Amino acid sequence: MKGIQDAQANEFEVALPFVTGVQKINDRDTKDGYLLVTPAKNEERNLVEVAEGIINQTVAPRLWVIVDDGSTDRTAELIEALERKRSWIVGIRLPGEVRDLYLHYADVCRRGFDFGINHLDTNGIDYSFLGLVDADTIVERRYFEKLIAEFKKSRKLGLESGGLFQRRKGLLVFERTDKHSPRGTGRLWRKACYLQTGGYPASLAPPDVISNAKAKLLGYEIRQFQSIVGIQLRATSSAGGVWKGLTKKGKSWHYLNAHPALVLMNAIHFTTEKPYYGGLAFFLGYFAAFLRRDPKIHDEDIKRYFWKQRPLEVVANALDKGCL
């Protein structure tokens, strides 16, 4: 893929971003402005490299809010250093709680967005988009420039992301997902879409999955542009361990009222990728929640979507790829 090759050759060649006087293109007088939020918990190993990717963006954010979720390492110290180097970087600190990839994670993100929206509105700073980049994700230098360009091509497009890759033995390996579904990290909302869908939903399911569904239900198009490169420094849902993460994801599919056929298709998908036991972990999580008769989401529109509409979308995508 040419996009990947370009990224490997050019996009990750960055200057030292913390040297006073280094200034990248920051077109702050156009309608390309965006608010960016990054949740961080004990990310001292990754945060400097992630920050290089943001500081060196060809279109810098109006405001970058880094939410320290009670880190016990040097994360807070690194955020303070970033604040001193760029006036558009702001850190906020929350009391520490147990890491949770759904409910608590979404709440941390929402606090960052609420803070950023209030700050920009209070200071009369215009912006058209809202973005989310996790503290384990490095993005190419033109990442947000390219995403914003895609928004300009279609007024129906409400939510998008680039594609995510992982480093394996010196190579960038694509993390296979549905190209029609934006990833959780590296995503960018059109402002109207973010507000109309109620922001970033906090529940017992992956917030990005619900956010994608809500955008579709309101008539927005959503996309993942796999030629726009982000590198995730650890596998998706692996912060607490891969087995635990996929078991929790299976449980969340029961919470969302997913049709059994959709559950089976997801389990098969996870079985085709390393670690190959992922499908079993996902299915056991779902089946345990089913046997316990765990409660489901109260949003009837979301329940109907995952019972009726989403399975048909997955089948249509598989047919489009020639997998069925």
TILOKOL-72651 format. One line per 5 residues: number of its first residue (from 1); for each residue x, y negated, z of C-alpha. Coordinates in nm, 3 decimals, always signed. Layout:
NUM> X,Y,Z | ... $
***
This chain:
1> +0.000,+0.000,+0.000 | +0.148,-0.330,-0.112 | +0.008,-0.516,+0.191 | +0.191,-0.285,+0.428 | +0.517,-0.317,+0.238 $
6> +0.492,-0.697,+0.239 | +0.427,-0.693,+0.611 | +0.729,-0.473,+0.677 | +0.953,-0.688,+0.460 | +0.840,-1.038,+0.547 $
11> +0.559,-1.085,+0.795 | +0.745,-0.974,+1.107 | +1.062,-1.175,+1.046 | +1.007,-1.435,+1.318 | +1.214,-1.721,+1.449 $
16> +1.284,-1.748,+1.820 | +0.949,-1.891,+1.929 | +1.056,-2.008,+2.272 | +1.329,-2.244,+2.148 | +1.225,-2.606,+2.192 $
21> +1.172,-2.771,+1.856 | +1.062,-2.465,+1.660 | +0.731,-2.570,+1.504 | +0.521,-2.358,+1.273 | +0.244,-2.479,+1.046 $
26> -0.051,-2.580,+1.263 | -0.324,-2.733,+1.047 | -0.530,-2.871,+1.333 | -0.725,-3.126,+1.126 | -0.917,-2.877,+0.910 $
31> -1.219,-2.655,+0.969 | -0.988,-2.356,+1.009 | -0.972,-2.397,+1.386 | -1.020,-2.097,+1.610 | -1.025,-2.012,+1.978 $
36> -0.813,-1.709,+2.066 | -0.843,-1.495,+2.381 | -0.601,-1.229,+2.507 | -0.672,-1.016,+2.816 | -0.353,-0.895,+2.986 $
41> -0.287,-0.658,+3.274 | +0.072,-0.557,+3.353 | +0.189,-0.633,+2.998 | +0.541,-0.764,+3.066 | +0.683,-0.507,+2.821 $
46> +0.465,-0.627,+2.534 | +0.363,-0.987,+2.596 | +0.676,-1.160,+2.463 | +0.655,-0.976,+2.130 | +0.280,-1.035,+2.108 $
51> +0.334,-1.407,+2.181 | +0.591,-1.432,+1.901 | +0.325,-1.312,+1.660 | +0.073,-1.574,+1.775 | +0.314,-1.867,+1.804 $
56> +0.444,-1.800,+1.453 | +0.100,-1.789,+1.290 | +0.077,-2.006,+0.980 | -0.253,-2.132,+1.120 | -0.221,-2.165,+1.497 $
61> -0.524,-2.151,+1.727 | -0.681,-2.464,+1.869 | -0.648,-2.291,+2.206 | -0.501,-1.959,+2.313 | -0.640,-1.841,+2.648 $
66> -0.443,-1.559,+2.811 | -0.638,-1.398,+3.093 | -0.417,-1.233,+3.353 | -0.627,-0.960,+3.511 | -0.442,-0.948,+3.844 $
71> -0.111,-0.820,+3.706 | +0.147,-0.694,+3.955 | +0.447,-0.721,+3.723 | +0.598,-1.031,+3.553 | +0.297,-1.097,+3.328 $
76> +0.192,-1.413,+3.520 | +0.547,-1.549,+3.503 | +0.562,-1.495,+3.127 | +0.226,-1.669,+3.079 | +0.352,-1.970,+3.275 $
81> +0.660,-1.985,+3.050 | +0.437,-1.981,+2.742 | +0.221,-2.262,+2.883 | +0.531,-2.479,+2.922 | +0.634,-2.421,+2.560 $
86> +0.302,-2.485,+2.384 | +0.029,-2.727,+2.492 | -0.237,-2.511,+2.326 | -0.159,-2.207,+2.542 | -0.351,-2.180,+2.870 $
91> -0.339,-1.900,+3.125 | -0.605,-1.815,+3.379 | -0.562,-1.559,+3.656 | -0.825,-1.324,+3.794 | -0.810,-1.108,+4.108 $
96> -0.686,-0.760,+4.030 | -0.933,-0.477,+3.976 | -0.900,-0.119,+3.854 | -0.837,-0.106,+3.477 | -1.154,-0.023,+3.287 $
101> -1.176,-0.024,+2.908 | -1.543,-0.116,+2.886 | -1.737,-0.303,+3.153 | -1.449,-0.475,+3.334 | -1.247,-0.530,+3.017 $
106> -1.543,-0.699,+2.848 | -1.598,-0.916,+3.156 | -1.233,-1.028,+3.149 | -1.266,-1.118,+2.781 | -1.593,-1.304,+2.838 $
111> -1.435,-1.512,+3.111 | -1.161,-1.608,+2.869 | -1.410,-1.703,+2.599 | -1.631,-1.898,+2.841 | -1.329,-2.089,+2.969 $
116> -1.204,-2.161,+2.617 | -1.543,-2.270,+2.482 | -1.595,-2.503,+2.776 | -1.244,-2.649,+2.741 | -1.278,-2.715,+2.367 $
121> -1.631,-2.856,+2.394 | -1.539,-3.080,+2.690 | -1.243,-3.222,+2.500 | -1.432,-3.262,+2.171 | -1.207,-3.019,+1.983 $
126> -1.373,-2.865,+1.679 | -1.339,-2.497,+1.593 | -1.522,-2.259,+1.362 | -1.407,-1.914,+1.473 | -1.336,-1.709,+1.786 $
131> -1.072,-1.439,+1.798 | -0.957,-1.161,+2.029 | -0.609,-1.007,+2.035 | -0.514,-0.760,+2.305 | -0.177,-0.790,+2.479 $
136> -0.054,-0.476,+2.303 | -0.114,-0.600,+1.948 | +0.132,-0.777,+1.718 | -0.012,-0.953,+1.413 | +0.157,-1.056,+1.089 $
141> +0.241,-1.425,+1.043 | -0.049,-1.497,+0.806 | -0.298,-1.278,+0.993 | -0.550,-1.547,+1.086 | -0.489,-1.748,+0.770 $
146> -0.591,-1.442,+0.568 | -0.895,-1.364,+0.782 | -1.018,-1.723,+0.761 | -0.977,-1.707,+0.383 | -1.208,-1.405,+0.374 $
151> -1.472,-1.597,+0.572 | -1.459,-1.871,+0.309 | -1.536,-1.618,+0.036 | -1.868,-1.511,+0.192 | -2.104,-1.707,+0.413 $
156> -2.272,-1.376,+0.509 | -1.953,-1.245,+0.668 | -1.991,-1.283,+1.046 | -1.724,-1.061,+1.200 | -1.400,-0.912,+1.070 $
161> -1.058,-0.779,+1.159 | -0.740,-0.657,+0.998 | -0.625,-0.296,+0.998 | -0.426,-0.148,+1.286 | -0.103,+0.043,+1.249 $
166> +0.125,+0.220,+1.495 | +0.502,+0.250,+1.488 | +0.614,+0.609,+1.447 | +0.976,+0.699,+1.372 | +1.042,+0.362,+1.212 $
171> +0.730,+0.367,+0.994 | +0.395,+0.190,+1.015 | +0.122,+0.455,+1.033 | -0.236,+0.346,+0.971 | -0.490,+0.431,+1.241 $
176> -0.778,+0.567,+1.032 | -1.118,+0.415,+1.106 | -1.429,+0.305,+0.920 | -1.325,+0.021,+0.690 | -1.665,-0.140,+0.742 $
181> -1.617,-0.170,+1.120 | -1.389,-0.441,+1.264 | -1.138,-0.320,+1.520 | -1.165,-0.420,+1.885 | -0.832,-0.605,+1.884 $
186> -0.740,-0.852,+1.613 | -1.103,-0.939,+1.549 | -1.238,-1.277,+1.444 | -1.598,-1.396,+1.468 | -1.764,-1.676,+1.281 $
191> -1.872,-1.909,+1.563 | -2.243,-1.881,+1.482 | -2.221,-1.501,+1.480 | -2.047,-1.492,+1.818 | -2.309,-1.716,+1.978 $
196> -2.611,-1.551,+1.816 | -2.501,-1.202,+1.918 | -2.457,-1.309,+2.279 | -2.080,-1.317,+2.287 | -1.876,-1.018,+2.395 $
201> -2.118,-0.773,+2.564 | -2.026,-0.622,+2.901 | -2.176,-0.274,+2.941 | -2.084,+0.093,+2.985 | -1.989,+0.124,+2.616 $
206> -1.706,-0.018,+2.404 | -1.784,-0.389,+2.368 | -1.654,-0.402,+2.011 | -1.894,-0.124,+1.906 | -2.195,-0.309,+2.048 $
211> -2.071,-0.639,+1.906 | -2.047,-0.483,+1.558 | -2.398,-0.339,+1.586 | -2.552,-0.667,+1.705 | -2.395,-0.855,+1.414 $
216> -2.539,-0.605,+1.166 | -2.882,-0.617,+1.327 | -2.887,-0.995,+1.279 | -2.807,-0.957,+0.910 | -2.436,-1.041,+0.917 $
221> -2.180,-0.853,+0.712 | -1.885,-0.710,+0.904 | -1.554,-0.591,+0.758 | -1.214,-0.449,+0.835 | -0.948,-0.569,+0.590 $
226> -0.685,-0.299,+0.607 | -0.432,-0.497,+0.401 | -0.415,-0.758,+0.680 | -0.172,-0.599,+0.922 | -0.174,-0.568,+1.298 $
231> +0.052,-0.332,+1.494 | -0.088,-0.175,+1.810 | +0.188,-0.081,+2.053 | -0.018,+0.198,+2.210 | -0.299,+0.415,+2.078 $
236> -0.656,+0.288,+2.103 | -0.827,+0.375,+2.436 | -0.502,+0.523,+2.572 | -0.423,+0.273,+2.850 | -0.549,+0.518,+3.112 $
241> -0.448,+0.833,+2.923 | -0.576,+0.972,+2.592 | -0.793,+1.250,+2.741 | -0.954,+1.016,+2.992 | -1.010,+0.749,+2.728 $
246> -1.181,+0.983,+2.481 | -1.390,+1.151,+2.751 | -1.511,+0.808,+2.855 | -1.584,+0.723,+2.493 | -1.795,+1.039,+2.458 $
251> -1.990,+0.941,+2.768 | -2.048,+0.597,+2.619 | -2.198,+0.750,+2.304 | -2.467,+0.906,+2.525 | -2.520,+0.566,+2.686 $
256> -2.573,+0.414,+2.341 | -2.837,+0.678,+2.254 | -2.624,+0.814,+1.968 | -2.787,+1.083,+1.755 | -2.631,+1.429,+1.810 $
261> -2.524,+1.434,+1.445 | -2.332,+1.112,+1.501 | -2.167,+1.260,+1.809 | -2.063,+1.568,+1.612 | -1.919,+1.358,+1.328 $
266> -1.715,+1.155,+1.575 | -1.589,+1.468,+1.750 | -1.478,+1.615,+1.417 | -1.301,+1.290,+1.331 | -1.103,+1.291,+1.657 $
271> -1.010,+1.656,+1.596 | -0.838,+1.570,+1.267 | -0.584,+1.333,+1.429 | -0.318,+1.372,+1.693 | -0.367,+1.461,+1.970 $
276> -0.590,+1.729,+1.817 | -0.773,+1.790,+2.144 | -0.934,+1.445,+2.112 | -1.253,+1.587,+1.963 | -1.296,+1.824,+2.257 $
281> -1.244,+1.542,+2.509 | -1.497,+1.324,+2.328 | -1.760,+1.600,+2.307 | -1.719,+1.706,+2.670 | -1.766,+1.345,+2.781 $
286> -2.089,+1.320,+2.584 | -2.218,+1.663,+2.690 | -2.151,+1.599,+3.060 | -2.345,+1.272,+3.044 | -2.627,+1.453,+2.862 $
291> -2.648,+1.726,+3.128 | -2.645,+1.470,+3.408 | -2.911,+1.268,+3.227 | -2.704,+0.956,+3.274 | -2.888,+0.628,+3.211 $
296> -2.886,+0.472,+2.866 | -2.854,+0.115,+2.747 | -3.170,-0.095,+2.796 | -3.142,-0.273,+2.460 | -3.402,-0.098,+2.243 $
301> -3.261,-0.239,+1.919 | -2.918,-0.092,+1.997 | -3.073,+0.244,+2.092 | -3.262,+0.261,+1.761 | -2.951,+0.157,+1.568 $
306> -2.735,+0.440,+1.706 | -3.014,+0.697,+1.673 | -3.130,+0.612,+1.320 | -2.917,+0.361,+1.132 | -2.558,+0.435,+1.235 $
311> -2.562,+0.808,+1.141 | -2.679,+0.715,+0.789 | -2.400,+0.456,+0.763 | -2.136,+0.711,+0.862 | -2.264,+0.960,+0.604 $
316> -2.271,+0.690,+0.335 | -1.912,+0.592,+0.418 | -1.803,+0.957,+0.400 | -1.968,+0.996,+0.059 | -1.797,+0.678,-0.058 $
321> -1.461,+0.830,+0.040 | -1.548,+1.161,-0.126 | -1.536,+1.343,+0.208 | -1.876,+1.506,+0.168 $
***
